[in-house]
Amino acid sequence: MKICLVNANPKKGNKKRNIKKIEKIVKGEDAELYVFGEMFLTGYICREEIVSLAEKEDGESIKEIQKIARNKECGIIFGMPIEKRSGLIYNSAVMVTPHKVYIYSKNFLANFGPFEEKFYFAPGNDLPIFDTEYGKIGMCICYDIFFPELVKGMSLKGADLIACISASPSTTKIYFEKVLPARAIENTVFVSYSNLVGEEDGLTFWGGGQIYSPKGDLLARAEYFKEDFVTYDIDFELLREARIGRPTLKNTKPDLFLDLYNIAKDKDVFNEYVRMGIKIGEKIKNKMSINEIEVYGNEDVAFGIKLSVKCDKIKVIPSDSIKAIFIGKEKVEINAEDI
């Protein structure tokens, strides 16, 4: 799949002119998927004007860009403000194809230094994967890329390419060029990056669109600090070699995400049955080799036991009384009332 990563300078507040720029680049270059930067449709620093510039998910700008995609038989990714509900505006990445529209809304809003995103945008709370004719693609936006759990989640859900669109000023260039290959390596996915270029209200965007292999190798990069583009023909067959050689997705431990949730939220996510299952499992853990388990109770009790003893062969027998029979070279029965 040939991807074209575009450094371009949008005209702030001028959607028609920015759509014309998209059309010119798409018509002039040979690729299957074209990727523009964060908030490219409107410009990045729009402040209160963002309310009048935002559009619905079926708005006119998306329809116009989809016409461009349809005429070229290609996909186009770009950033824009989306008003999903009345008065709730999201910083979104939109991918249009000839027949479909896919939308991702930025989860992690930058609100430090020169950034004021939380004043104008609502945060997203999903990590969708888009199964397209160009591949299985996850999208993220700028500051999102600094949260490995987001990209990990997309990768576990099936993404082979993470397309990051950005409005990164020159002071953050060093961080992005360290983080991007790390996300590729730790998830064995292709990672592409498309940034704005030019100046807005004192911020200088550095461009530098680039793509990394699932082994973290830099495959192509556009010029810094000038309008430019770079194309690269992605060979998704490279994923197999990378994932066999360094099986980070296969070796990911989902149980740790529950711990991360507890730490981040500072609360216990488990109900009383799960906690009881954990206690039952802790009583037998490391005392015998377990081949299978019969759990009397419910699925939550079984889940708690599984978290403790890491045995996948569990049979659940619905019961008002809670106990478990652990089967290995011997059988050991543990009743909840004895704990």
Residue pairs with C-beta under 8 A, 6 or more apart in sequence:
1 32
1 33
1 134
1 135
1 233
1 234
1 236
2 30
2 31
2 32
2 33
2 231
2 232
2 233
2 234
3 31
3 32
3 33
3 34
3 35
3 161
3 192
3 211
3 231
3 232
3 233
3 234
4 25
4 29
4 31
4 33
4 34
4 35
4 229
4 230
4 231
5 35
5 192
5 193
5 194
5 209
5 210
5 211
5 220
5 222
5 229
5 230
5 231
5 232
6 25
6 34
6 35
6 36
6 37
6 194
6 209
6 222
6 229
7 37
7 194
7 195
7 196
7 197
7 207
7 208
7 209
7 222
7 223
7 226
7 227
7 228
7 229
8 21
8 25
8 36
8 37
8 40
8 196
8 197
8 227
8 229
9 196
9 197
9 198
9 205
9 227
10 18
10 21
10 37
10 39
10 40
10 41
10 42
10 43
10 44
10 196
10 198
11 17
11 18
11 43
12 42
12 43
12 44
12 45
12 46
12 200
13 42
13 43
13 46
13 49
13 53
14 43
15 41
15 42
15 53
15 61
18 40
18 41
18 42
18 43
19 41
19 61
19 64
19 65
19 68
22 34
22 36
22 40
22 65
22 68
22 76
22 78
23 68
25 34
25 229
26 34
26 68
26 69
26 72
26 74
26 76
27 68
27 72
29 229
29 231
30 231
31 74
31 231
32 74
32 75
32 134
33 74
33 75
33 76
33 77
33 134
34 74
34 75
34 76
34 77
35 76
35 77
35 78
35 163
35 165
35 192
35 194
35 209
36 76
36 77
36 78
36 79
36 165
36 194
37 78
37 79
37 165
37 166
37 167
37 194
37 195
37 196
37 197
37 205
38 44
38 79
38 91
38 93
38 141
38 142
38 165
38 166
38 167
38 195
38 196
39 46
39 79
39 80
39 81
39 91
39 167
39 196
40 78
40 79
40 80
40 165
40 196
41 61
41 78
41 79
41 80
41 81
42 50
42 53
42 80
42 81
43 200
44 167
44 196
44 200
44 203
44 205
45 200
45 201
45 203
46 53
46 81
46 120
47 116
47 119
47 120
48 120
50 81
50 89
50 120
50 121
51 89
53 81
54 80
54 81
54 82
54 83
54 89
55 61
55 62
55 80
55 81
55 82
55 83
56 82
56 83
56 84
57 82
57 84
57 101
57 103
58 101
61 80
62 80
62 94
62 96
62 101
65 76
65 78
65 94
65 96
66 96
66 97
66 98
66 101
68 76
69 75
69 76
69 96
69 97
69 98
70 98
70 99
73 98
74 97
74 98
75 95
75 96
75 97
75 132
75 133
75 134
76 95
76 96
77 93
77 94
77 95
77 139
77 163
77 165
77 194
78 93
78 94
78 165
79 91
79 92
79 93
79 94
79 141
79 165
79 167
80 92
80 94
81 89
81 90
81 91
81 92
81 121
82 89
82 90
82 92
82 94
82 103
82 105
83 89
83 90
84 90
84 105
88 122
89 120
89 121
89 122
90 105
90 106
90 121
90 122
90 123
90 124
91 105
91 106
91 109
91 117
91 121
91 141
92 103
92 104
92 105
92 106
92 124
92 141
93 103
93 104
93 105
93 106
93 139
93 140
93 141
93 163
93 165
94 101
94 102
94 103
95 101
95 102
95 103
95 130
95 132
95 137
95 139
95 163
96 102
97 132
97 133
97 134
100 132
102 128
102 130
102 132
102 137
102 139
104 124
104 126
104 128
104 138
104 139
104 140
104 141
105 122
105 123
105 124
105 126
106 117
106 121
106 123
106 124
106 140
106 141
106 142
106 143
106 144
107 123
107 124
107 125
107 126
107 127
107 140
107 144
107 147
107 150
108 123
108 143
108 144
108 146
108 147
108 150
109 117
109 118
109 121
109 123
109 143
110 117
110 142
110 143
111 117
111 118
111 119
114 169
114 202
114 203
115 143
127 138
127 150
127 153
127 154
127 157
128 138
129 136
129 137
129 138
129 154
129 157
129 158
129 159
130 136
130 137
130 138
130 139
131 158
135 160
135 161
135 234
135 236
136 158
136 159
136 160
136 161
137 159
137 160
137 161
137 162
137 163
138 151
138 154
138 155
138 157
138 159
138 161
138 162
138 163
138 189
139 162
139 163
139 164
139 165
140 150
140 151
140 154
140 162
140 163
140 164
140 165
141 164
141 165
141 166
142 164
142 165
142 166
142 167
142 168
144 150
144 151
144 164
145 151
145 164
145 166
145 176
145 179
145 180
145 183
145 193
146 175
146 179
148 182
148 183
148 186
149 257
149 260
151 162
151 183
151 187
151 189
151 191
152 186
152 187
152 252
154 162
155 162
155 187
155 188
155 189
155 249
156 249
156 252
159 189
160 189
160 190
160 236
160 239
161 189
161 190
161 191
161 192
161 234
162 183
162 184
162 187
162 189
162 190
162 191
162 192
163 192
163 194
164 180
164 191
164 192
164 193
164 194
165 193
165 194
165 195
166 176
166 193
166 194
166 195
166 196
167 195
167 196
167 203
167 205
168 176
168 195
168 196
168 205
168 206
169 203
169 204
169 205
169 206
170 204
170 205
170 206
170 225
173 206
173 208
173 224
176 193
176 195
177 208
177 210
180 191
180 193
180 210
180 212
181 191
181 212
181 216
181 217
181 218
182 216
183 189
183 191
184 190
184 191
184 212
184 213
184 214
184 215
184 216
185 214
185 215
185 216
185 246
185 248
186 248
187 214
187 248
187 249
188 214
188 215
188 239
188 242
188 243
188 246
188 247
188 248
188 249
189 214
189 239
190 211
190 212
190 213
190 214
190 234
190 236
190 239
191 211
191 212
192 209
192 210
192 211
192 212
193 208
193 209
193 210
193 211
194 209
195 205
195 206
195 207
195 208
195 209
196 205
196 207
197 205
197 206
197 207
197 225
197 226
197 227
197 228
198 204
198 205
198 227
199 205
204 225
206 224
206 225
207 222
207 223
207 224
207 225
207 226
207 227
207 228
208 221
208 222
208 223
208 224
209 221
209 222
209 228
209 229
209 230
210 218
210 219
210 220
210 221
210 222
210 230
211 218
211 219
211 220
211 221
211 230
211 232
211 234
212 218
212 219
213 219
213 238
213 242
214 238
214 239
214 242
214 243
215 238
215 242
215 245
215 246
219 232
220 230
220 231
220 232
221 230
222 228
222 229
222 230
243 249
243 250
255 307
258 269
258 307
261 269
262 268
262 269
268 275
270 278
270 304
271 300
273 297
273 298
273 300
273 301
273 304
273 322
274 300
274 301
274 303
274 304
274 307
275 304
276 297
276 301
276 304
276 322
276 336
276 339
277 295
277 297
277 300
277 301
277 302
277 303
277 304
277 305
277 306
277 307
277 308
277 324
278 304
278 305
278 307
278 308
279 304
279 336
279 339
280 301
280 304
280 305
280 308
280 322
280 323
280 324
280 334
280 336
280 339
281 304
281 305
281 306
281 307
281 308
281 309
281 324
282 308
283 334
283 339
284 290
284 309
284 326
284 332
284 334
285 308
285 309
287 332
288 326
288 328
288 329
288 330
288 332
289 328
289 329
290 309
290 311
290 326
290 327
290 328
291 311
291 313
291 327
291 328
292 311
292 313
292 314
292 315
292 327
293 302
293 305
293 309
293 311
293 313
293 314
293 315
293 324
293 325
293 326
293 327
294 314
294 315
294 317
294 324
294 325
294 327
295 301
295 302
295 305
295 314
295 315
295 316
295 317
295 324
296 317
296 319
296 321
296 322
296 323
296 324
296 325
297 316
297 318
297 319
297 321
297 322
297 323
297 324
297 336
298 316
298 318
299 316
301 316
301 322
301 324
302 314
302 316
305 311
305 314
305 324
306 312
306 314
309 326
321 335
321 336
321 337
322 335
322 336
322 337
323 333
323 334
323 335
323 336
324 333
324 334
325 331
325 332
325 333
326 332
326 333
326 334
